[in-house]
Amino acid sequence: MTTDPHRAPGARRPRPAHAIPWLLMYHSVDHSTDDPYRITVTPGRLRRQLSWLCSRGLRGVGVAELLRAYAAGRGAGLVGLTFDDGYADFVEHALPALREHGCTATVFALPGRVGEDNAWDPLGPRKPLLTEAGLRAVADAGMEIGSHGLLHLRLSGAGTATLRRETAHSRAELQRVTGQRVTGFCYPYGAVDQRAIDAVRTAGYDYACAIDAGPLTGPYALPRSHVRQADNAWRLAAKRLLLPLRRRHPFPVAAGPLPAGQRGGADTLPGTVVR
Ligand SMILES: [Zn+2]
């Protein structure tokens, strides 16, 4: 065994990229070029990005499947694909591209805004969100449905009642709509603090997605790479290479929700089959 003379005693060696779960963050997939928040990729660009992942031996899956695979020590060939906000264009543009590449994904939806639009983005453009029927169609297509809260509110600094409503109530609503157990949460704007994490755990979720790595990084604040229209093969390769440098904080994947007796969320589905 050799030692690195430049490394301080006890300093952690950066882990290779394949040892760290890589989660990609998408939002809308559409032909629109009016995109002030850079949340839209075209269907053609999405296809090229998925093809690049395939060419690197990676297959996109939903976050719950990704975390299960990593916990079992077989996650090296997988990458997590997430689509925030639950845009209706997912059905027309993202789903066919994912199917063509043998991928699945997690869609983080807003059950308090089903069938409405992204009214929280002041600059627009207005984009329609999935209806209840659309959410069921996405779930029936084999995609994971997670919660993005009820109304797309910033949860860092939010009061107790808001935290409970946005986490526990949104979970119960999505479970009612889809008939599936909902285990994933995603913080609007990536805004997370310890109280938000506690609310998500109490509501019975198994994991939650954030955006940036930070001191709260872990199963309830998973960092993600924002994928944009400009991300060609070279930029994706750079994002993957830089992954170990962004993760300065520990990343345990084998944690879980609070024990059943300590949860406040709806964990069983009355009258429905859990799929
Ligand atoms: Zn969002």
Boltz pocket constraint, residues with backbone or C-beta under 6 A from the ligand:
constraints:
  - pocket:
      binder: B
      contacts: [[A, 84], [A, 85], [A, 148], [A, 152], [A, 187], [A, 188], [A, 189]]
      max_distance: 6.0
